[in-house]
Amino acid sequence: MATQTLPRTAAGFRQATRLQENALAAHEKRLLIWMAKRTPAWINSDHLTALGFCSQLLTGLSYAMSKSSKPWLIAGIGFLGLNWLGDSLDGTLARVRGKQRPRYGFYVDHMLDSIGSVALMGGLALSGYMSPAIAVGLLILFLLLSIQSYLATYTLGEFRMSFWSFGPTELRVLLAVGNLALLRWPIVLHGRRLFDIGGAIGIAGMSAMVTFFTAKNIARLYREEPIQ
């Protein structure tokens, strides 16, 4: 006999606890609230989400174009800044104005983040500054971390926005600094590409994060739901 599933209404939706422990979180939060209170009324969170998404696509494009023209690396820094503005301010603006749409916002924001990450890593793979294998490895691990985070949101009621004091803002800062370094030192350490070395370190770190948090959450869920 078929079972009937009740629709999940906005009124019955239970928001997860947000865990944001990255190094810049406290300063970033104060800045975002300050900006949200001064944002013109005609700008809403959807506009900012679109800005963040388009800027991430353009960041990927800038990396791809930088293969033939280095000034695109500078343009990429600007796009990273716009991506931070749109991606970080949209939720804060909704909360400050008391106009949150938790289900819509969670789904749209993180689905677009995933698509944008594919574009960003695709651009790096085409740039000539990073090995395609390294770029693909980073993308796979980013998506694994995202899946881990979303599953924990559903099963534990906790949405982790950073891992070991490292979150999206810190990643953008590292990429911006890396872009400037590429203008002077694209090749370092006996002919190795700067971004390949950084990417390899990123792969090692993200692999450790996936392993640690997956094991931690499995152990917690096992304790909370033991075999009867």
N, C-alpha and C positions, 0 to 999 in steps of 0.2 A: 504494500500500500504506500502510495506517495505521501511524503510529509510536506506540510505547508510551512514555508519560511516567512516570518513576519518581516516587513520592510524596516530597514534601519532609518528612522527619521532623525532629523537634525536635533529634535528635542530629546531623543533618547540616546544620542551619541555621547559617549564619555571620552573626554580628552585625556590623552596620556600626559604623564609628568615629563616636562622637558628637562633634559640633562645637558647643560651647556657649560663645560668646564675648561674651554680653551683659554690660552694665555691672555688673549685680548678681550675676552668676553665682557668683563665689567666696564671697561672704558668704551667698548663698542656699544653696549646697551645704553649707556648714558647719552652718547652721541646720537644714536638712532631715535631715542625718545625726544631729544631736543629738536632733531630734524623733523620728526613726525608732527610735532606741535606747530611747526612753522610751514608745513606743506600746504600749498594752496588748496582750497576746497574742491576745485574742479579736478584735481588729481586723486585717483583712488588706487586701491591696492592692485586692481587688475592692470592698470597702466604700468605700475612698477614691476609686476610680474612679467609683463611683456617686454619691458625694458631690460630686465635681467636676462631673459631668455635670448632675445635678439643680440644682446651684447656678448653672450657666451658663444653664440654661433659666429659672430664677427671676430671673436678672439681666435677661434679655430681657423677662420679664413685668413686672419693676419699671419698666423704661423705658416700656413701653406704658402702665402704670397712672399713671406720673408726669404724663401729659398732663392728668389731672384732679386730681391730688393730689401736690404737690411732695415731701412726706415720703417717697414711694417712691424718690426719688433717694438718700436716706440709707440706706434698706433695700438699695438696689442696691449700695452700698459694702460692706455686710455680706456680700451674696451673692458679690461679687467676691473678698472675702477667703476665703470658704469654697471658692470655685472654685479659688483658688490652692492652698489646703491640700490638697484632694483630688487635683487634677491634677498637682501637683508632688511630693507625698509618696508617691503610690502606687508609682512605680517605685523610688524610694529605699528604701522599706520592703522591697520584694522583694529588692533587691540586698543590703541590710544583713542580712537574714535568710537569704540564700542560697536563695531560693525564686523565682527568675526563670522566667518563661514568655515567652521573647523573641518568638515568633511571635504568640501570643495577645495579649500585652501591646501589641505594636506595632500590631496591627490594631485591636483594640478601642479603645485610647486615642485613636488618631488619627481613627478613624471617628466616635467620639462627639464629638471636638473639632470636626469639620466640621459635624455636626448642630447642636451647641451654638452654633457661630458663626452659622449661619442664624437660630437663635432670637434671638441677641443683636442682630444687625443688623436683624432684623425688628422687634424691640422698639424700637430706635432710630428706625426708619422710621415707626413709629406714634406716637412720643412727642410729636411737634410741635417737638422741639428740634433735629432734623436733617432735612434734605430727604431724601425717599425715594430720589431719584436718587443722592445722595451715599452713603447707606447701601448701596445696591445696588452702587455702584462699589467701595466698600471691601470688600464681601463677595466680589465677583468677583476682586479683586486678592489678597485673603487666600487664596482657594481656588487661584488660579494659583500663588502662592508655595508653598502646600502641595503641589500637584502637582509643581512643580519639585523640591521637597525630596525627595519620595517617589521620583521617577524617579532622582534623583542617588543616593539610598540603594541602589537596585537596580543601577544601572549603574556607580557609582563606589565603592560600599561606604562612603559617608560620609553620615551623617545630620546635616544642619545644623539646629540648634535655634534659632539666632538669626541675624540679618542686620545687619551693621554696628553691633554692640554693642547691638542692640535685639531683644528677645524678648518672649514672652508676659507675663513678670512686669512688665517696663517698661510694656507696654500696659495692664495692669490698674492700675498706679499712675497712669498718665495719665488713665484713665477715672475713677478715684476722685477725683482732684484736679478733673477736669472736672465731676463731679457736684456737688462743693461750690461750684465757680464758678457753675454754673447757678442755684443758689439766689439768687445776687446779681446775676449778669450774663448772663442768657440771650441778650440782644441786645447786640451791640457793633459798633463801626465802621460808623456810618451805617445802622443798621437790619439788619445782617447777623447771623444766628444764630451764637453762639459755636461750637457743634458743627459747623456748616457750614464755618466757617473751619478748624477743626481737622481735619475730615474731608477737605477739599480738600488740606491739607498732607500728610495721610496718604496720599491717592491719589497725589500727586506722588512721595512717598518710596517707596511700594511699587511704583509703576511703574518707578522707577529700579532698585530691587532686582531685580525680575523680569527686566528687560532685562540688567542687569549679570551676574547669576549664570547666566542662560540662555546668554548669549554666552560666558561663561567656561567653562562645562561643555561646550558644543559644541566650543569650540576645544581643550579638553583631550582630549575623546573623539576628535576628528579626528586629533590628534597620536598618540594611543595606538593608533588603528586606521586608519592611512592606506590610501588606495586602492593596491592591489597592481598 
